[in-house]
Amino acid sequence: MGVAAGELRLGLIGLGTVGSEVVHLLEHNADELARKRNCRLRLVHVASRSIHTKPHPDLGGARLSTDPWAVVRDPELELVVELIGGTEPARSLLLAAIEAGKAVVTANKALLAVHGEEIFSAAEERGVPLGFEASVAGGIPILRTLRESLAADRNHALFGIVNGTCNYILTMMREQDAEFETALRSAQDEGLAEADPSFDIDGIDAAQKLTLLAMLAFGVRVPFEAVYTEGIRQLSQTDILFAREFGYEIKLLAIAKQEGGLVELRVHPTMVPQRSLLAGVGGAYNAIVVQGQALGSSLYFGRGAGGPPTAAAVVSDILDATRTCGLASARQLPGLGYAWKELRSAPIRPMDEVVSEYYVRFQVADQPGVLAAIAGSLAEQSISIASVIQRGRSNSDASVPLVIRTHAAGERNLKAALRQVNQLPVVEGQAVCVRIEENLG
Ligand SMILES: NC(=O)c1ccc[n+]([C@@H]2O[C@H](COP(=O)([O-])OP(=O)(O)OC[C@H]3O[C@@H](n4cnc5c(N)ncnc54)[C@H](OP(=O)(O)O)[C@@H]3O)[C@@H](O)[C@H]2O)c1
């Protein structure tokens, strides 16, 4: 092996699932990484809350600390990797590292989705690299692809399965006839879902990722609060089975579209055609379809989480930083592909104005006239029915599912119709509604 010309001195904060794997990769691939960039990556200082009490990988001769500020303030470091997650102290640590002129790498989508403006602007003003590839879809290099490989194109839509926990649950409901609660427990047993899974199953994690994806894909500022977010708790086995009868699979999709000067941003369960590539993405895998004017549709698929895949993305960001570290004159590519001030403030289409086809499941009394009553409420809102499935009564059930697929209709009209239908005495509980996306490339 040749001798690397330079050296990049790194600090690492957080030695959990991802941090430990970053240490492993840096150690295991050290010679190969040095050959690739003619620069050796040296871990100089590591901080983690339980560093003296929890087992951790061999940290060579690195200085050890329980205080993350010791890393940020270490004058020897050129780059700080933040892998503790959450908002504070991660936000203050990153800003302080940037202010000190250090390059930063993070996997923290929760932080960047909400405090992106402050952090991206600070990095640009200070001229330091900010890597965040691991924050969206783990090991899949989707951010770098949008920023660099697809930079020449104009993207008009993006569809992502970006939460592995939800995809695992929906796959298990489909393939093992499991109900939602059983599939969720299995995800927890597999270490895919937290004890409090709401962040994943209510769509918040996917919405944070969509915020970053849309900024990169369209060059617009996206406030996290502008993403319409709906999770998968309300879905049952019945919905998965009916979807299949109609020729679809149900996925939690993160959707961004740019049409007529408006940007649409939404995360919700979506019926995708069985023939589409996204329908075949099972288990904890992630996949993203990008639709551009020149390229058409392209698909990016892989492991969206887990220590080793996420660590691979973190280390690729560290390698990227070797391009500019120590070279004050080198021109830094902005993290979002555009300088923050170049991002447009695009109007966001209100969810009520979104147009879609819908699957709607009602639980209804098995008696004459029910379908006519529901169809009447839909017709009042100009919603036309594409097809209907009604099951006969089984011996034990007092009510039966009635499933309707609509033609394209406005969200406002559908909500108004459902408010009316949900109040009919023959309808039990609330209707379950899943939007349909046909054109996924
Ligand atoms: N895990 C994944 O698959 C994955 C995928 C994509 C992105 N990410 C992102 O990667 C980041 C790290 O995730 P992770 O799964 O590695 O988390 P984790 O396993 O919970 O590890 C977090 C580590 O940070 C330490 N820590 C937390 N707060 C600290 C503080 N104030 N000072 C010092 N150390 C502190 C923890 O110490 P203790 O051990 O004492 O708690 C732990 O070692 C998060 O932003 C997450 O969203 C993770």
The ligand as an SDF file (V2000), in Angstrom:
LIG
                    3D

 48 52  0  0  0  0  0  0  0  0999 V2000
  -29.9060    3.3820   13.6170 N   0  0  0  0  0  0  0  0  0  0  0  0
  -30.1880    3.5700   12.3380 C   0  0  0  0  0  0  0  0  0  0  0  0
  -30.4620    2.6200   11.6090 O   0  0  0  0  0  0  0  0  0  0  0  0
  -30.1620    4.9410   11.7540 C   0  0  0  0  0  0  0  0  0  0  0  0
  -30.4180    5.1100   10.3680 C   0  0  0  0  0  0  0  0  0  0  0  0
  -30.3680    6.3840    9.8010 C   0  0  0  0  0  0  0  0  0  0  0  0
  -30.0830    7.4760   10.6080 C   0  0  0  0  0  0  0  0  0  0  0  0
  -29.8640    7.2890   11.9620 N   0  0  0  0  0  0  0  0  0  0  0  0
  -29.5650    8.4750   12.7680 C   0  0  0  0  0  0  0  0  0  0  0  0
  -28.2630    8.3190   13.3160 O   0  0  0  0  0  0  0  0  0  0  0  0
  -28.1900    8.9850   14.5690 C   0  0  0  0  0  0  0  0  0  0  0  0
  -27.6950    7.9840   15.6190 C   0  0  0  0  0  0  0  0  0  0  0  0
  -28.6000    6.8980   15.6750 O   0  0  0  0  0  0  0  0  0  0  0  0
  -28.2540    5.5520   16.4880 P   0  0  0  0  0  0  0  0  0  0  0  0
  -29.2650    4.5570   16.0420 O   0  0  0  0  0  0  0  0  0  0  0  0
  -26.8160    5.2280   16.3780 O   0  0  0  0  0  0  0  0  0  0  0  0
  -28.6150    6.0140   17.9780 O   0  0  0  0  0  0  0  0  0  0  0  0
  -28.2220    5.2590   19.3380 P   0  0  0  0  0  0  0  0  0  0  0  0
  -27.9510    3.8300   19.0890 O   0  0  0  0  0  0  0  0  0  0  0  0
  -29.2850    5.6380   20.3140 O   0  0  0  0  0  0  0  0  0  0  0  0
  -26.8440    5.9460   19.7560 O   0  0  0  0  0  0  0  0  0  0  0  0
  -26.7550    7.2530   20.2400 C   0  0  0  0  0  0  0  0  0  0  0  0
  -25.4190    7.3650   20.9610 C   0  0  0  0  0  0  0  0  0  0  0  0
  -25.2380    8.7170   21.3470 O   0  0  0  0  0  0  0  0  0  0  0  0
  -24.9470    8.7700   22.7430 C   0  0  0  0  0  0  0  0  0  0  0  0
  -25.4910   10.0090   23.2580 N   0  0  0  0  0  0  0  0  0  0  0  0
  -26.7840   10.4110   23.2610 C   0  0  0  0  0  0  0  0  0  0  0  0
  -26.9030   11.6490   23.7880 N   0  0  0  0  0  0  0  0  0  0  0  0
  -25.6580   12.0250   24.1320 C   0  0  0  0  0  0  0  0  0  0  0  0
  -25.1130   13.1910   24.7210 C   0  0  0  0  0  0  0  0  0  0  0  0
  -25.8810   14.2300   25.0450 N   0  0  0  0  0  0  0  0  0  0  0  0
  -23.7800   13.2420   24.9300 N   0  0  0  0  0  0  0  0  0  0  0  0
  -22.9800   12.2070   24.6020 C   0  0  0  0  0  0  0  0  0  0  0  0
  -23.4370   11.0730   24.0360 N   0  0  0  0  0  0  0  0  0  0  0  0
  -24.7640   10.9890   23.7930 C   0  0  0  0  0  0  0  0  0  0  0  0
  -25.6130    7.5550   23.3310 C   0  0  0  0  0  0  0  0  0  0  0  0
  -25.0270    7.2470   24.5570 O   0  0  0  0  0  0  0  0  0  0  0  0
  -25.7050    6.1590   25.5510 P   0  0  0  0  0  0  0  0  0  0  0  0
  -25.2520    4.8500   25.0230 O   0  0  0  0  0  0  0  0  0  0  0  0
  -25.1770    6.4770   26.8800 O   0  0  0  0  0  0  0  0  0  0  0  0
  -27.1930    6.3580   25.4490 O   0  0  0  0  0  0  0  0  0  0  0  0
  -25.3320    6.5270   22.2300 C   0  0  0  0  0  0  0  0  0  0  0  0
  -24.0390    6.0030   22.3310 O   0  0  0  0  0  0  0  0  0  0  0  0
  -29.6080    9.5300   14.8330 C   0  0  0  0  0  0  0  0  0  0  0  0
  -29.6620   10.8730   14.4050 O   0  0  0  0  0  0  0  0  0  0  0  0
  -30.4950    8.6660   13.9520 C   0  0  0  0  0  0  0  0  0  0  0  0
  -31.6750    9.3040   13.5560 O   0  0  0  0  0  0  0  0  0  0  0  0
  -29.8850    6.0610   12.5300 C   0  0  0  0  0  0  0  0  0  0  0  0
  1  2  1  0
  2  3  2  0
  2  4  1  0
  4  5  1  0
  4 48  2  0
  5  6  2  0
  6  7  1  0
  7  8  2  0
  8  9  1  0
  8 48  1  0
  9 10  1  0
  9 46  1  0
 10 11  1  0
 11 12  1  0
 11 44  1  0
 12 13  1  0
 13 14  1  0
 14 15  2  0
 14 16  1  0
 14 17  1  0
 17 18  1  0
 18 19  2  0
 18 20  1  0
 18 21  1  0
 21 22  1  0
 22 23  1  0
 23 24  1  0
 23 42  1  0
 24 25  1  0
 25 26  1  0
 25 36  1  0
 26 27  1  0
 26 35  1  0
 27 28  2  0
 28 29  1  0
 29 30  1  0
 29 35  2  0
 30 31  1  0
 30 32  2  0
 32 33  1  0
 33 34  2  0
 34 35  1  0
 36 37  1  0
 36 42  1  0
 37 38  1  0
 38 39  2  0
 38 40  1  0
 38 41  1  0
 42 43  1  0
 44 45  1  0
 44 46  1  0
 46 47  1  0
M  CHG  2   8   1  16  -1
M  END
$$$$
